[in-house]
Amino acid sequence: MAALDDVRAEVRAWLADHWDPDLALREWRELLVESGWAAPAWPEEFFGRGLPPAAQRVVDEELARAGAVGTPTGVGMGLAAPTILEHGSPELKSRMLRPILTGEHTWCQLFSEPGSGSDLAGLTTRAARDGDEWIVDGQKVWNTSAHHAEFGLLLARTDWDVPKHRGITFLAFPMHQDGVEVRPLRQANGYSSFNEVFMTEARVPNDNVVGEIGGGWAVAVTTLAMERRAFASFGLRTATTARNGGRAAREAQAEADQYYKAYVWYPQRTGRVDLVVERAKAKGRNSDPVVRQKIAALLSMQRAAQWTTQRAEAARALGRAAGPEGSIAKLSATNVARAAAEVHGLISGAQAMLAGDDGPLGGIVSEVLMSVPAISIAGGTDEIQRNILGERVLGLPKEPQVDRDVPFRDVPRNAGR
């Protein structure tokens, strides 16, 4: 506790001397990175201060108290940076991490494919070595923010003569190049948050390999664990919100608005539990015993999920690796969302199917019904999470896999495009 109090005093004094709301956002973040306060738990040689993970919460609190701007939100800080920190070479860390902290580089995730969703290791996007580069051909799908990201977290097949988990390489993939085509996908709920990405003879420097060539699955496991931990807190880490009208705050707000455009419907996919009680009162259904029981069960489930979130946050503050709480939280989020959709339907009746201004709450209820199924798929399906918990926590036997020890070239598969 005393050590964290010292951290608080030091960062508060530094902010008093350096925070200037009229600085450009990039200029302010450069100062923050130089000081080591942008990511205090990172190693000193990679823009941090080598402090315990709990120091990040203290710094975030002090940034908020001062009305200052913090690091960007999104895949860069939430997934790319932790993955590169754990698996990247010293050169890659030095080159890639700083632009993530300043917001110069944004990222997307290039994992899923049309023919390999739950079976992610069955991917068929290929990368072939060509001197100091890799030539990439293939297709990815469900890629949020791919239309404006500078880099993608790419999994590609680099060896077809070994079992599927051992022939994958993880690459920091430059998105803005010839040979990369990003197409938006129209969703059933009317939004276009996701994209499909086509790569045709696209190139990646060999220096952008994260981890070992052929060892990309182990790197991907780290990324996936961080993604599931994000579900435990219902979103990636968010940037500190400045409380003033200075230039840095305005630019940070514009940056956040751009990022969250793709996620405007995400509250609906979690079920909008926050609307249930008032909606029941407004419709006069709060005295219906069946409705009351359903709402009570829903709120109890939500509270249990919040406790799992607190466990995940406590584990992160102690510096523990992402563990099973991520899979538990993801399953809990699915159960809460489905229960909430059922309650909304019970309260609104057939009107719940009306979209737009004709529907309950201006169409939000119908968006809930259309969006909730997504939460059981994104970030790893419910079935995958149950396998993880059964095998890694309960110690149950692994599912039989006929292709585990077979060269991937000989495995029957849906080859995608």
Secondary structure, DSSP 8 states (H G I E B T S, - for coil): -HHHHHHHHHHHHHHHHH--TTS-HHHHHHHHHHHT-SSTTS-GGGTS----THHHHHHHHHHHHHT------SHIIIIIHHHHHHHS-HHHHHHHHHHHHHTS--EEEE--BTTBSS-GGG---EEEEETTEEEEEEEEES-TTTTT-SEEEEEEE--SSS-GGGSEEEEEEE-SSTTEEEEE---TTS----EEEEEEEEEEEGGGEESSTTBHHHHHHHHHHHHHHHHHTTSS-------S-SHHHHHHHHHHHHHHGGGTTHHHHTT-GGGHHHHHHHTT-TT-HHHHHHHHHHHHHHHHHHHHHHHHHHHHHTT----THHHHHHHHHHHHHHHHHHHHHHHHGGGGG--GGGSGGGGHHHHHHHHGGGGGTTTS-HHHHHHHIIIIIS-------TTTTS-GGGS------
